[in-house]
Amino acid sequence: MTNKINTTVDEMHVGKIAEILGVTDRRVRQIAADIGLAPVRRGVFELGPILRHELRRLEKAKNEPPTNPYREARANEIEQRTAERRGKLIPIQDFDAVTVNLLQIVREECERAYSKSDLPSNVKEKLRNELERILGKAERLKDALSQALKDGKDPAEVVVSS
């Protein structure tokens, strides 16, 4: 005497549904849980709702390009590192540090030149004021460039007024 479970075409054992869909039994149970479908009997589900759900999912997947946020983030990271290695990009912190040092060196060298020169004091003062104006503008430009880079804008479009 065999113990066969009587099922209709509308009801099918989870293993058979999995075979039809090409997935595991566990995935079929997940699908059923996702759509709130309770088993008719132990291991037996209605076939229609599961098939409709999978068909909708496949249709949606067919119309949308596959996306994997982790893969995309990793690809962006690799692209950025490659660009940095090629010298196309430098970290913003490095840019800030180098430009601050450069401006400080220019300021110190000009002060040294003023102190050694035989120019009258009023001329030295005018030169010092002009240099401070120029260096101030250079510092504002550095800050504007830094902000543009942080915001992802084109640094070539940065304009600093006098």
PALOGU-777226 format. One record per residue (C-alpha): residue in three letters; x, y, z. Coordinates in pm, 1 decimal. Layout:
<pts>
PT  type        px        py        pz
PT   ALA         X         Y         Z
...
</pts>
This chain:
<pts>
PT  type        px        py        pz
PT   MET       0.0       0.0       0.0
PT   THR     146.1     335.3    -103.2
PT   ASN      88.1     668.6      65.5
PT   LYS      26.7     900.8    -226.1
PT   ILE    -100.2    1248.5    -161.1
PT   ASN    -379.9    1345.1    -391.5
PT   THR    -302.1    1682.5    -548.6
PT   THR    -459.0    1870.1    -832.5
PT   VAL    -272.9    2068.7   -1096.3
PT   ASP    -350.4    2380.0    -890.3
PT   GLU    -167.9    2230.5    -592.2
PT   MET     182.1    2094.9    -612.4
PT   HIS     454.3    1966.9    -382.0
PT   VAL     728.2    2219.8    -309.9
PT   GLY     991.4    1994.3    -472.8
PT   LYS     799.4    1979.6    -800.0
PT   ILE     745.4    2357.2    -803.6
PT   ALA    1117.7    2405.0    -739.9
PT   GLU    1196.9    2171.2   -1028.7
PT   ILE     966.8    2363.5   -1263.1
PT   LEU    1114.4    2700.2   -1164.5
PT   GLY    1472.6    2577.0   -1152.0
PT   VAL    1519.0    2687.0    -791.6
PT   THR    1556.4    2516.4    -455.3
PT   ASP    1275.0    2400.4    -230.4
PT   ARG    1384.6    2666.5      15.6
PT   ARG    1344.8    2940.2    -249.4
PT   VAL     991.7    2821.5    -324.3
PT   ARG     909.6    2846.8      47.5
PT   GLN    1061.8    3197.8      50.4
PT   ILE     846.9    3302.1    -244.2
PT   ALA     539.2    3165.7     -70.8
PT   ALA     627.9    3356.2     246.4
PT   ASP     696.7    3674.9      46.1
PT   ILE     349.9    3668.1    -105.5
PT   GLY     182.8    3549.2     214.0
PT   LEU      84.2    3211.4      74.9
PT   ALA      25.1    2939.5     334.6
PT   PRO      71.2    2573.0     238.6
PT   VAL    -242.7    2382.1     150.1
PT   ARG     -93.6    2083.1     329.4
PT   ARG     251.2    2007.6     456.3
PT   GLY     491.4    2073.6     164.3
PT   VAL     208.9    2146.8     -83.6
PT   PHE     133.9    2493.8    -219.3
PT   GLU     -99.9    2647.0    -472.7
PT   LEU      95.3    2667.1    -796.3
PT   GLY     -77.4    2970.4    -955.6
PT   PRO      22.2    3247.4    -709.9
PT   ILE     385.4    3130.3    -698.9
PT   LEU     412.4    3114.1   -1078.5
PT   ARG     247.7    3456.4   -1119.5
PT   HIS     484.8    3607.5    -864.9
PT   GLU     792.0    3460.7   -1036.3
PT   LEU     670.7    3563.8   -1382.7
PT   ARG     618.9    3923.7   -1262.3
PT   ARG     963.3    3922.1   -1101.1
PT   LEU    1128.9    3788.8   -1417.4
PT   GLU     942.9    4036.5   -1637.3
PT   LYS    1051.5    4323.5   -1413.4
PT   ALA    1411.2    4197.1   -1411.3
PT   LYS    1407.5    4171.4   -1790.6
PT   ASN    1307.3    4537.9   -1826.0
PT   GLU    1559.6    4671.1   -1574.5
PT   PRO    1934.8    4653.6   -1607.8
PT   PRO    2088.3    4441.1   -1334.8
PT   THR    2224.7    4653.2   -1053.1
PT   ASN    2442.8    4557.9    -767.8
PT   PRO    2520.5    4857.1    -543.5
PT   TYR    2819.3    4682.4    -388.9
PT   ARG    2966.8    4601.9    -727.6
PT   GLU    2905.2    4957.4    -851.3
PT   ALA    3064.1    5110.0    -539.4
PT   ARG    3364.3    4881.9    -573.3
PT   ALA    3398.8    4969.0    -943.5
PT   ASN    3387.6    5341.9    -859.2
PT   GLU    3649.4    5294.9    -589.0
PT   ILE    3878.1    5105.4    -826.8
PT   GLU    3829.2    5370.8   -1096.0
PT   GLN    3915.5    5648.2    -849.9
PT   ARG    4226.9    5468.6    -725.7
PT   THR    4337.7    5407.4   -1083.6
PT   ALA    4288.0    5774.5   -1170.0
PT   GLU    4486.7    5877.1    -860.5
PT   ARG    4770.3    5644.1    -961.3
PT   ARG    4773.9    5797.2   -1307.5
PT   GLY    4796.5    6141.1   -1152.6
PT   LYS    4458.8    6253.2   -1276.2
PT   LEU    4326.8    6297.8    -924.2
PT   ILE    4480.2    6389.1    -595.6
PT   PRO    4305.0    6374.0    -259.9
PT   ILE    4152.5    6710.3    -164.4
PT   GLN    4342.2    6708.1     167.7
PT   ASP    4671.9    6679.4     -21.8
PT   PHE    4572.0    6966.4    -250.7
PT   ASP    4487.4    7183.9      50.6
PT   ALA    4812.2    7101.6     231.7
PT   VAL    5033.1    7167.6     -71.3
PT   THR    4868.9    7498.5    -160.3
PT   VAL    4879.4    7623.8     200.7
PT   ASN    5250.6    7538.6     217.1
PT   LEU    5314.5    7702.4    -118.7
PT   LEU    5142.6    8025.6     -17.0
PT   GLN    5332.4    8028.8     312.9
PT   ILE    5665.6    7985.5     132.6
PT   VAL    5584.2    8272.6    -106.1
PT   ARG    5486.0    8495.6     187.1
PT   GLU    5806.1    8412.3     382.8
PT   GLU    6035.5    8461.4      82.4
PT   CYS    5880.6    8798.8       2.2
PT   GLU    5922.3    8910.0     364.7
PT   ARG    6286.7    8801.8     351.0
PT   ALA    6338.5    8998.7      28.3
PT   TYR    6175.5    9309.0     181.9
PT   SER    6396.4    9295.5     487.2
PT   LYS    6715.6    9271.9     276.8
PT   SER    6620.5    9539.1      23.3
PT   ASP    6734.5    9900.6      26.9
PT   LEU    6395.0   10029.4     -82.4
PT   PRO    6239.5   10314.6     110.5
PT   SER    5998.3   10200.5     381.9
PT   ASN    5691.0   10349.6     208.0
PT   VAL    5769.7   10146.8    -108.9
PT   LYS    5824.5    9831.3      99.9
PT   GLU    5489.1    9889.4     268.3
PT   LYS    5310.5    9933.1     -66.0
PT   LEU    5472.6    9613.6    -197.9
PT   ARG    5382.4    9425.9     122.4
PT   ASN    5016.4    9540.6      96.7
PT   GLU    5000.0    9439.8    -269.7
PT   LEU    5150.0    9100.1    -192.0
PT   GLU    4897.4    9044.7      89.8
PT   ARG    4615.6    9132.4    -150.1
PT   ILE    4748.9    8885.7    -409.1
PT   LEU    4807.2    8610.6    -151.6
PT   GLY    4462.5    8669.4      -2.9
PT   LYS    4309.1    8622.6    -346.4
PT   ALA    4519.4    8306.5    -395.3
PT   GLU    4392.5    8169.3     -61.4
PT   ARG    4030.3    8243.9    -156.9
PT   LEU    4090.5    8069.0    -489.3
PT   LYS    4237.4    7766.0    -308.9
PT   ASP    3931.8    7752.9     -78.1
PT   ALA    3692.6    7786.0    -373.9
PT   LEU    3875.9    7512.8    -567.1
PT   SER    3868.8    7283.7    -263.3
PT   GLN    3496.1    7337.0    -220.8
PT   ALA    3431.2    7278.7    -591.9
PT   LEU    3624.7    6951.6    -577.4
PT   LYS    3435.6    6839.8    -264.8
PT   ASP    3104.0    6923.2    -433.8
PT   GLY    3204.1    6738.1    -753.0
PT   LYS    3199.4    7055.5    -963.9
PT   ASP    3440.7    7146.5   -1242.1
PT   PRO    3731.8    7340.5   -1086.6
PT   ALA    3794.0    7515.6   -1420.8
PT   GLU    3469.3    7709.0   -1367.7
PT   VAL    3578.7    7856.4   -1031.7
PT   VAL    3603.9    8235.5   -1035.0
PT   VAL    3731.2    8448.4    -747.1
PT   SER    3670.7    8821.9    -750.5
PT   SER    3932.2    9073.7    -643.6
</pts>
